Amino acid sequence: VGGNPSSQSQKNCTDVMRKDLQDWLTAHGIEGPAPSPEAEQRAMWQWMRDFHKEYNDDWFARNMPRLHKQFRPVFLDEMKARKAAVTAAAPAPATDLLDFPAAAQQTSAAPAPASDLLGFDAASTPAPAPSAGVDMLGEVAPAPPAASAGGLLDLDFVGAPGVDASKQ
């Protein structure tokens, strides 16, 4: 077990901090990552304060920069490990929230028909637009009124009920 005694001492200190942090998180009911960066910061400072509870607040305030430098990396490593564990344990997202197990099996077995309006595959093509003069029911539509000489947004109310044509 060779190596620098100073680095071995530092590793031992880090191991003590890590074990204490894991115990502290468990004791405070924190199983996964913090819900927000602010909550994570509060937890880190509270853990550091609890770790040094034998010292008074004045000592802790004077030593905050040194403690932050030593304890923060241990805390961040543990939070990263917990975030990674939660991410690894999370189920794969569903491709469609409306799929039920039977529908998902049926969908994966046969491709969607080309007329499927909700399909996103490149093979499906949109339905052709109805030709001019035919409405959506296939009936012949009346011819549109002739365009007025005004602008695009002008409305032609001549002949409409309640419109006096003499004032036009």
C-alpha positions in Angstrom: 0.0 0.0 0.0 2.5 2.6 -1.2 1.8 6.2 -2.1 2.0 9.6 -0.5 0.8 9.6 3.1 -0.7 13.1 2.5 -2.8 11.9 -0.4 -3.9 8.8 1.6 -4.9 11.0 4.5 -6.9 13.2 2.1 -8.6 10.1 0.6 -9.5 9.0 4.1 -11.0 12.4 4.9 -13.0 12.3 1.7 -14.3 8.8 2.5 -15.4 10.0 5.9 -17.2 13.0 4.4 -18.8 10.9 1.7 -20.1 8.3 4.2 -21.3 11.1 6.5 -23.1 12.7 3.6 -24.8 9.5 2.6 -26.0 8.9 6.2 -27.1 12.5 6.5 -29.1 12.4 3.2 -30.8 9.1 4.3 -31.6 10.6 7.8 -33.2 13.6 6.1 -35.2 11.5 3.7 -33.4 12.7 0.6 -33.3 9.6 -1.6 -32.7 11.2 -5.0 -31.4 14.5 -6.4 -32.7 17.8 -5.0 -35.8 19.2 -6.7 -34.0 22.5 -7.5 -30.6 24.1 -7.5 -31.6 26.2 -4.5 -32.7 23.2 -2.5 -29.5 21.5 -3.4 -27.5 24.5 -2.1 -29.5 24.6 1.1 -28.9 20.9 1.7 -25.2 21.2 1.1 -24.8 24.1 3.6 -27.0 22.3 6.2 -25.0 19.1 5.9 -21.7 21.1 6.2 -23.1 22.8 9.3 -24.3 19.6 10.8 -21.0 18.0 10.1 -19.3 20.7 12.2 -22.0 21.0 14.9 -19.4 20.9 17.7 -18.3 24.4 16.6 -20.2 27.6 17.2 -21.7 29.7 14.4 -18.9 32.3 14.6 -16.3 29.6 13.9 -18.4 28.2 11.1 -18.9 31.6 9.5 -15.2 32.3 9.6 -14.4 28.9 8.0 -17.1 28.8 5.3 -14.8 29.5 2.4 -12.4 26.7 3.4 -15.2 24.3 4.2 -16.9 25.1 0.9 -13.7 24.3 -1.0 -13.3 20.9 0.7 -16.9 19.8 1.1 -18.6 21.0 -2.1 -16.8 18.5 -4.5 -17.9 15.6 -2.2 -21.5 16.9 -2.2 -21.6 17.5 -5.9 -20.2 14.0 -6.7 -22.9 12.4 -4.5 -25.6 14.5 -6.2 -24.4 13.5 -9.6 -24.3 9.9 -8.7 -27.9 10.1 -7.4 -29.1 11.9 -10.5 -27.4 9.2 -12.7 -29.1 6.5 -10.6 -32.5 8.1 -11.0 -32.0 8.6 -14.8 -30.8 5.0 -15.2 -33.8 3.6 -13.2 -36.4 5.7 -15.1 -38.5 3.8 -17.7 -38.0 4.6 -21.3 -40.6 7.2 -22.5 -43.6 5.9 -24.4 -43.7 6.8 -28.0 -47.4 7.7 -27.9 -49.3 8.4 -24.7 -52.5 7.1 -26.3 -51.0 3.7 -27.1 -52.4 0.8 -25.1 -50.4 -2.5 -25.0 -52.7 -4.2 -27.5 -52.7 -1.2 -29.8 -48.9 -0.9 -29.5 -48.5 -4.6 -30.6 -50.9 -4.1 -33.5 -49.2 -0.9 -34.6 -45.8 -2.5 -34.5 -47.0 -5.5 -36.5 -48.5 -3.6 -39.4 -47.6 -0.3 -40.9 -50.1 2.6 -40.8 -52.2 2.9 -43.9 -51.3 5.8 -46.2 -54.7 7.5 -45.4 -53.9 7.8 -41.7 -54.3 11.5 -40.8 -52.1 11.2 -37.7 -49.3 9.3 -39.4 -45.9 11.0 -39.7 -44.2 8.6 -42.0 -42.8 10.0 -45.3 -44.9 7.5 -47.4 -48.2 9.1 -46.4 -49.3 11.9 -48.6 -52.0 14.5 -47.8 -55.4 14.2 -49.3 -55.7 16.2 -52.5 -57.5 19.6 -52.1 -61.0 19.7 -53.6 -61.1 21.2 -57.1 -62.6 24.7 -57.6 -66.3 24.8 -57.7 -66.8 21.6 -55.6 -67.5 21.8 -51.9 -66.4 19.2 -49.3 -69.5 17.1 -49.9 -68.8 16.8 -53.6 -71.7 19.1 -54.6 -71.2 21.9 -57.0 -70.7 25.1 -55.1 -72.0 28.5 -56.3 -69.4 30.6 -58.1 -67.6 33.1 -55.8 -68.7 36.7 -56.2 -66.6 38.8 -58.6 -63.7 40.6 -57.0 -64.3 44.2 -56.2 -62.0 46.9 -57.4 -61.0 47.8 -53.8 -58.2 46.4 -51.7 -57.8 42.8 -50.6 -59.4 43.5 -47.2 -62.4 45.5 -48.6 -65.7 43.8 -48.1 -68.5 44.1 -50.7 -71.7 44.6 -48.8 -73.8 45.8 -51.7 -77.0 43.8 -51.9 -76.6 42.5 -48.4 -79.8 42.8 -46.3 -79.8 46.1 -44.3 -77.2 47.8 -46.5 -78.3 50.9 -48.3 -76.7 50.7 -51.8 -77.2 54.4 -52.4 -74.6 55.2 -49.7 -71.9 53.0 -51.3 
